[in-house]
Amino acid sequence: MLYHKHFFKITTLTIFLFSLTGMLCNKCFAQEHPEAEAAFHPHSSFGLVLSHAKVFKGRDAEGNKKALSLPSWGIDYNYSFHSKWSIGLHTDVIIEKFEVEKNLESGSNEETIERSYPIAPALMGI
């Protein structure tokens, strides 16, 4: 019986929060006149990101295979050249040294290499 009460409370709270979020996030257009769309001006934007990068072929201190979650910083630059289109350069830098399994063509030898502060740039179409 206690489980049912707890389930009812959680379900009610979840429905309430989703409903409240939906009401606050929607724009109301009742009895409004559409305004002329503002002229678009090309612009740039920068972003600074603090995140974690997942390394699936990582090694721990004893040399065992382990998926690693490493802290990283990101610097993002976007250029909007159209109201719906942008291009950007998003660069991630892992701020820690770590060891990974080296991919060898023969596949027989397992060798590890140390990575120190790798940088991963990516060109984006938005």
C-alpha positions in Angstrom: 0.0 0.0 0.0 2.9 2.3 0.8 4.3 1.7 -2.6 1.1 2.8 -4.3 1.0 6.1 -2.4 4.6 6.8 -3.3 4.0 5.9 -7.0 0.9 8.1 -7.1 2.9 11.1 -5.6 5.8 10.7 -8.0 3.4 10.3 -11.0 1.4 13.3 -10.0 4.5 15.4 -9.5 5.9 14.4 -12.9 2.7 15.2 -14.8 2.5 18.6 -13.0 6.1 19.5 -13.9 5.8 18.4 -17.5 2.5 20.4 -17.8 4.1 23.5 -16.2 7.1 23.3 -18.4 4.9 23.0 -21.5 2.8 26.0 -20.5 5.8 28.2 -19.8 7.7 27.3 -22.9 4.9 27.9 -25.4 4.4 31.2 -27.1 0.8 32.4 -27.2 -0.3 33.9 -30.5 -3.9 34.6 -29.6 -5.2 37.8 -31.2 -1.8 39.0 -32.3 -0.9 40.4 -35.6 2.1 38.9 -37.4 4.9 41.5 -37.5 7.2 42.0 -40.4 10.3 39.8 -40.1 13.4 41.7 -39.0 16.2 41.9 -41.6 18.9 39.4 -41.0 22.4 40.5 -40.3 25.3 38.0 -40.5 27.0 37.6 -37.1 29.5 35.5 -35.1 29.2 33.8 -31.8 31.7 32.3 -29.4 31.1 29.8 -26.7 33.2 28.3 -23.9 32.3 24.7 -22.8 33.3 22.7 -19.8 32.5 19.0 -20.2 33.7 15.5 -20.0 35.1 13.3 -22.9 34.5 9.6 -23.0 37.5 7.4 -24.0 36.4 3.8 -24.5 39.8 2.3 -25.2 41.5 3.8 -22.2 43.7 2.0 -19.6 43.8 2.5 -15.9 47.0 2.8 -13.7 47.4 -1.1 -13.7 47.1 -1.3 -17.5 43.6 -2.9 -17.5 41.1 -1.9 -20.1 38.7 0.8 -18.8 36.4 3.4 -20.3 37.6 6.8 -19.1 35.6 9.9 -18.5 38.1 12.8 -18.7 37.5 16.6 -18.1 37.7 18.8 -21.2 37.3 22.4 -22.3 35.8 23.4 -25.5 35.9 26.6 -27.6 33.1 27.0 -30.1 33.0 29.6 -32.9 29.9 29.9 -35.1 29.3 32.3 -38.1 25.6 32.8 -39.1 25.5 33.8 -42.8 21.8 33.2 -43.2 18.8 33.3 -40.9 18.7 29.4 -40.9 22.3 28.4 -41.7 25.6 28.7 -39.9 29.0 27.1 -40.0 31.3 26.7 -37.0 34.5 25.4 -35.6 34.1 23.5 -32.3 37.4 22.6 -30.6 37.7 20.3 -27.6 40.9 20.0 -25.4 41.1 17.1 -22.9 43.0 18.6 -19.9 44.5 15.4 -18.6 47.2 12.8 -19.6 45.9 9.3 -20.1 46.9 6.0 -21.8 45.0 4.3 -24.6 45.2 1.1 -26.5 47.1 1.5 -29.7 45.3 0.1 -32.8 47.8 -2.1 -34.6 47.2 -3.5 -38.1 48.2 -7.0 -37.1 45.8 -7.0 -34.1 48.1 -9.4 -32.2 50.1 -7.0 -30.0 48.4 -4.9 -27.4 50.4 -1.7 -27.0 49.5 1.4 -25.0 50.4 4.9 -25.8 50.2 8.0 -23.7 48.1 11.0 -24.8 48.7 14.3 -23.3 46.3 17.2 -23.8 44.9 16.1 -27.2 43.0 18.7 -29.2 40.0 17.7 -31.4 38.7 20.4 -33.8 35.5 19.7 -35.8 33.9 21.7 -38.6 30.1 22.0 -38.1 27.2 22.8 -40.3 24.3 24.2 -38.4 
